[in-house]
Amino acid sequence: MKTGLILYVVGNSIDDATLKGQIPAWADRVEIVTQTSGHFDIHDAWWTLTARGMHRIICKIAEITDSGAIILTDRELRLCG
């Protein structure tokens, strides 16, 4: 079963390349939701992952601190599967 991950970014914006360095190894495909780049809502990212064959989709919140550090929170929402 393929697993997709949606990273919902809160706080200051950060580039996608920096976020991709923080992605857990268990995710087969990742979509990013930010204010300035990537998807603009969770539904759009969820549809993209579903269309690409992901059976289990997890949504996690990534907080960007003022210093630019990325913190993946423990809060998690399973959207599918």
C-alpha positions as CSV (number, residue, x, y, z in Angstrom):
1,M,0.0,0.0,0.0
2,K,1.5,3.4,-1.0
3,T,1.5,6.2,1.5
4,G,1.2,9.8,0.7
5,L,2.0,12.7,2.9
6,I,0.6,16.2,2.9
7,L,2.7,18.8,4.8
8,Y,0.6,21.7,5.8
9,V,3.0,24.6,6.5
10,V,2.2,27.2,9.2
11,G,4.3,30.1,10.2
12,N,6.8,31.8,8.0
13,S,7.1,30.6,4.4
14,I,10.1,28.5,3.3
15,D,11.1,27.0,0.0
16,D,10.0,23.5,-1.0
17,A,13.6,22.2,-1.3
18,T,14.3,22.9,2.4
19,L,11.0,21.1,3.3
20,K,11.8,18.1,1.2
21,G,14.9,17.5,3.3
22,Q,12.7,17.0,6.3
23,I,10.4,14.3,4.8
24,P,10.1,11.0,6.6
25,A,11.3,7.9,4.8
26,W,8.0,6.1,5.0
27,A,6.3,8.6,2.6
28,D,6.1,7.4,-1.0
29,R,4.9,10.8,-2.3
30,V,4.7,14.2,-0.7
31,E,2.6,17.3,-1.5
32,I,3.2,20.6,0.3
33,V,0.5,23.2,1.2
34,T,1.9,26.7,1.9
35,Q,0.6,30.3,1.5
36,T,3.0,31.1,-1.3
37,S,3.9,27.9,-3.2
38,G,2.7,24.4,-3.7
39,H,-0.9,23.6,-3.2
40,F,-3.1,26.3,-1.6
41,D,-5.5,23.9,0.2
42,I,-5.5,20.4,1.6
43,H,-8.2,19.2,-0.7
44,D,-6.2,19.9,-3.8
45,A,-3.1,18.1,-2.4
46,W,-5.3,15.1,-1.3
47,W,-6.8,14.8,-4.8
48,T,-3.3,14.9,-6.4
49,L,-2.1,12.1,-4.1
50,T,-5.3,10.0,-4.7
51,A,-4.9,10.4,-8.5
52,R,-1.3,9.2,-8.3
53,G,-2.3,6.0,-6.6
54,M,-1.8,6.7,-2.9
55,H,-4.0,4.5,-0.7
56,R,-3.1,5.9,2.7
57,I,-2.8,9.7,3.0
58,I,-1.5,11.4,6.1
59,C,-1.6,15.1,6.7
60,K,1.0,16.6,9.1
61,I,1.5,20.1,10.2
62,A,5.0,21.6,9.7
63,E,5.8,24.7,11.8
64,I,8.4,27.2,10.6
65,T,10.0,29.1,13.5
66,D,11.2,32.6,13.3
67,S,14.8,31.3,12.9
68,G,13.8,29.2,9.9
69,A,13.8,25.8,11.6
70,I,11.3,23.2,10.6
71,I,9.3,21.3,13.2
72,L,7.1,18.5,12.2
73,T,4.4,18.4,14.9
74,D,2.9,15.3,16.4
75,R,-0.5,16.3,15.2
76,E,-1.6,14.0,12.4
77,L,-4.7,13.5,10.4
78,R,-5.3,10.4,8.3
79,L,-7.4,11.4,5.3
80,C,-7.7,8.2,3.4
81,G,-7.0,4.5,3.7
